[in-house]
Amino acid sequence: MNFHEGEILYINKPYGMTSFGALAYVRTRLSRRLHVKRLKTGHAGTLDPLATGVLILCTGKATKRIEELQYATKEYTATLQLGATTPSYDMEHPVDKTYPTGHITRELILQTLPRFVGEIQQVPPVYSACNIGGDRAYKLARRGEQVELKAKTLRIDEIELTDFDAVTMRMSIRVVCGKGTYIRALARDIGEALKSGAYLTALCRTRVGEVSLDECLTLEGFQAWLDEQEIEQDKI
């Protein structure tokens, strides 16, 4: 392998770690192995800290492919708690509002989900990395500043209901979508469409392009994997 010329790595990002944290973990070990201060490394598509799954890392000259890789189709599995919302649309923040759920049935969910398939408009979460005048939206929100984000056009290819528990009011879905889709915002919009509320309790990116989760390296096993690689030491 030649990490200076460029390699693309697929990592299973663990729960609770930022995408940058996962990148830094890998970059530190690559730099140490290559005896360089800081190997050029970037990631193609942020995953929220509370999400797990496929994270693409590019090294060296392969970082030029980041924009291209971000356009790959992605697949997610997600669990939604119905009947409540949080400011971040996931469990990063506590519940701020509750809503009725007595009218929600599996049939109603199955009737509602198809309206989100195709080209749709979606307002990104306030707690997101969207850029507003040079600041990240989540930083402004955490400072208590008013944040207004405009709806963006995006594409959702498939939504499948994989589970629904009428007692706990939790539902699980599989989503296949294009670049820029926030599954947290999709959970918010599904809750509203059901005339209730919803937020994510679990999210996993199971596929990016043709690469699925079972093909990814874990951070726990990364050093052992790296030790086994035959590496070319020529530099850019």
C-alpha positions as CSV (number, residue, x, y, z in Angstrom):
1,M,0.0,0.0,0.0
2,N,1.1,3.5,-0.6
3,F,-0.6,6.0,1.7
4,H,1.2,9.0,0.2
5,E,0.1,8.2,-3.3
6,G,-3.4,7.6,-1.8
7,E,-5.5,4.9,-0.3
8,I,-9.2,4.8,0.5
9,L,-10.1,3.2,3.9
10,Y,-13.5,2.1,5.1
11,I,-13.9,2.4,8.9
12,N,-16.8,1.3,11.1
13,K,-17.1,4.4,13.2
14,P,-18.0,3.5,16.8
15,Y,-20.8,5.1,18.8
16,G,-20.0,8.3,20.7
17,M,-17.0,9.3,18.6
18,T,-17.0,12.1,16.1
19,S,-16.0,11.5,12.5
20,F,-12.9,13.8,13.1
21,G,-12.0,11.7,16.2
22,A,-12.1,8.5,14.1
23,L,-10.0,10.2,11.4
24,A,-7.5,11.5,14.0
25,Y,-7.2,8.0,15.5
26,V,-6.3,6.5,12.1
27,R,-4.1,9.3,11.0
28,T,-2.0,9.1,14.2
29,R,-1.2,5.5,13.6
30,L,-0.6,5.9,9.9
31,S,1.8,8.8,10.5
32,R,3.6,6.8,13.2
33,R,4.0,3.8,10.8
34,L,5.2,6.0,7.9
35,H,7.5,8.1,10.2
36,V,6.0,11.4,9.2
37,K,4.6,14.1,11.4
38,R,1.1,14.3,9.9
39,L,-0.1,12.2,6.9
40,K,-2.6,14.1,4.8
41,T,-6.0,12.5,5.6
42,G,-9.7,13.4,5.1
43,H,-13.1,11.9,5.4
44,A,-15.9,11.8,2.8
45,G,-19.2,12.3,4.6
46,T,-19.6,13.1,8.3
47,L,-21.4,10.8,10.7
48,D,-23.0,12.2,13.9
49,P,-21.3,11.2,17.1
50,L,-24.3,9.1,18.1
51,A,-24.3,7.3,14.8
52,T,-22.2,4.2,13.8
53,G,-21.2,2.7,10.5
54,V,-19.3,3.2,7.3
55,L,-16.9,6.2,7.3
56,I,-14.7,6.7,4.3
57,L,-11.2,7.9,5.0
58,C,-8.9,9.1,2.2
59,T,-5.1,9.5,2.5
60,G,-2.5,11.4,0.4
61,K,-3.5,12.1,-3.2
62,A,-6.8,10.2,-2.7
63,T,-8.1,13.2,-0.7
64,K,-8.8,14.7,-4.1
65,R,-11.5,12.1,-4.5
66,I,-13.4,13.2,-1.4
67,E,-16.0,15.3,-3.2
68,E,-16.6,12.5,-5.7
69,L,-17.1,9.9,-3.0
70,Q,-19.5,12.1,-1.1
71,Y,-22.0,11.6,-4.0
72,A,-22.2,7.8,-3.5
73,T,-25.5,6.4,-2.6
74,K,-25.8,5.6,1.2
75,E,-27.9,3.2,3.1
76,Y,-28.9,3.6,6.8
77,T,-30.8,1.7,9.4
78,A,-32.5,3.9,12.0
79,T,-34.8,3.5,15.1
80,L,-37.2,6.3,15.9
81,Q,-39.0,7.0,19.1
82,L,-42.5,8.3,18.3
83,G,-44.4,10.7,20.5
84,A,-41.6,13.1,21.5
85,T,-39.0,15.4,20.0
86,T,-35.6,16.7,21.1
87,P,-33.8,19.9,19.9
88,S,-31.2,17.8,18.0
89,Y,-33.7,15.2,16.7
90,D,-31.6,12.5,18.4
91,M,-30.5,11.5,22.0
92,E,-27.8,14.2,22.2
93,H,-30.4,16.4,23.9
94,P,-33.2,15.5,26.3
95,V,-36.9,15.4,25.2
96,D,-38.4,18.9,24.9
97,K,-41.9,18.1,23.8
98,T,-44.3,15.2,23.8
99,Y,-47.1,14.4,21.5
100,P,-50.1,12.0,21.2
101,T,-49.5,8.6,19.7
102,G,-52.8,6.8,20.2
103,H,-53.7,7.2,16.5
104,I,-50.5,5.7,15.2
105,T,-50.7,2.2,13.7
106,R,-48.5,0.2,11.4
107,E,-51.0,0.8,8.6
108,L,-50.7,4.6,9.1
109,I,-46.9,4.4,9.0
110,L,-46.9,2.3,5.9
111,Q,-49.2,4.9,4.2
112,T,-47.1,7.8,5.3
113,L,-43.5,6.6,4.5
114,P,-43.9,6.6,0.6
115,R,-44.4,10.4,0.6
116,F,-40.7,10.8,1.5
117,V,-39.5,8.7,-1.5
118,G,-38.1,10.6,-4.5
119,E,-36.9,14.2,-4.7
120,I,-37.9,16.0,-1.5
121,Q,-37.2,19.3,0.4
122,Q,-35.6,18.9,3.8
123,V,-34.5,21.6,6.3
124,P,-31.3,20.5,8.0
125,P,-31.1,20.2,11.8
126,V,-30.1,23.3,13.7
127,Y,-27.5,21.1,15.5
128,S,-25.6,20.3,12.3
129,A,-22.3,21.2,10.6
130,C,-24.1,23.5,8.1
131,N,-22.1,26.7,7.4
132,I,-23.8,30.0,8.3
133,G,-21.7,33.1,7.7
134,G,-18.5,31.2,8.5
135,D,-19.9,29.5,11.6
136,R,-21.2,26.0,12.1
137,A,-24.9,25.9,12.8
138,Y,-24.4,23.7,15.9
139,K,-21.9,26.2,17.4
140,L,-24.4,29.0,17.0
141,A,-27.2,26.9,18.5
142,R,-25.1,25.9,21.5
143,R,-24.4,29.6,22.1
144,G,-28.2,30.1,22.3
145,E,-28.3,32.1,19.0
146,Q,-31.2,31.9,16.6
147,V,-30.4,29.7,13.7
148,E,-32.5,29.6,10.5
149,L,-31.7,27.1,7.8
150,K,-33.2,26.9,4.4
151,A,-34.7,23.7,2.9
152,K,-32.4,21.7,0.5
153,T,-33.4,19.5,-2.3
154,L,-32.3,15.9,-1.9
155,R,-33.1,12.4,-3.1
156,I,-34.4,9.4,-1.1
157,D,-34.5,6.2,-3.2
158,E,-36.1,3.8,-0.7
159,I,-37.7,3.7,2.8
160,E,-38.7,0.4,4.3
161,L,-40.4,-0.1,7.6
162,T,-38.5,-3.0,9.3
163,D,-40.1,-3.0,12.7
164,F,-42.9,-1.3,14.7
165,D,-43.7,-1.8,18.4
166,A,-47.1,-0.3,19.2
167,V,-46.5,-0.6,22.9
168,T,-43.2,1.4,23.1
169,M,-44.0,3.4,20.0
170,R,-40.7,2.7,18.4
171,M,-40.2,2.1,14.7
172,S,-37.2,1.0,12.7
173,I,-36.6,1.9,9.0
174,R,-34.0,1.2,6.3
175,V,-33.3,4.2,4.1
176,V,-31.4,4.4,0.8
177,C,-30.6,8.0,-0.1
178,G,-28.3,10.5,-1.8
179,K,-25.9,13.2,-0.7
180,G,-26.9,15.7,2.0
181,T,-29.7,13.6,3.6
182,Y,-30.0,14.1,7.4
183,I,-31.7,11.0,8.8
184,R,-32.3,13.0,12.0
185,A,-34.3,15.5,10.0
186,L,-36.1,12.7,8.2
187,A,-37.2,11.4,11.7
188,R,-38.5,14.8,12.6
189,D,-40.5,15.0,9.3
190,I,-41.9,11.5,9.7
191,G,-43.1,12.4,13.2
192,E,-44.8,15.5,11.9
193,A,-46.3,13.6,9.0
194,L,-47.8,11.2,11.5
195,K,-49.3,14.2,13.4
196,S,-47.0,13.4,16.3
197,G,-43.3,13.8,17.0
198,A,-40.2,11.6,16.6
199,Y,-36.5,11.5,17.3
200,L,-33.7,9.0,16.6
201,T,-32.6,6.5,19.2
202,A,-30.2,4.6,16.9
203,L,-28.6,5.2,13.5
204,C,-26.1,3.2,11.5
205,R,-24.8,3.8,8.0
206,T,-24.7,0.3,6.6
207,R,-23.5,1.0,3.1
208,V,-21.7,3.7,1.0
209,G,-21.7,3.0,-2.7
210,E,-20.8,-0.7,-3.1
211,V,-19.0,-1.0,0.3
212,S,-21.1,-2.4,3.2
213,L,-20.5,-2.5,6.9
214,D,-19.1,-6.0,7.0
215,E,-16.2,-4.9,4.8
216,C,-15.1,-2.1,7.1
217,L,-12.2,-2.0,9.5
218,T,-12.8,-1.5,13.2
219,L,-10.8,1.0,15.2
220,E,-10.0,-1.7,17.7
221,G,-8.5,-3.9,15.0
222,F,-6.9,-1.1,12.9
223,Q,-3.4,-1.3,14.4
224,A,-3.3,-5.1,13.9
225,W,-4.5,-4.6,10.3
226,L,-1.9,-1.9,9.7
227,D,0.9,-4.0,11.1
228,E,0.2,-6.7,8.5
229,Q,0.3,-4.3,5.5
230,E,3.2,-4.1,3.1
231,I,3.8,-0.3,2.8
232,E,5.7,1.6,0.2
233,Q,7.7,4.4,1.9
234,D,8.1,6.8,-1.1
235,K,6.7,10.2,-0.4
236,I,4.7,12.7,-2.5
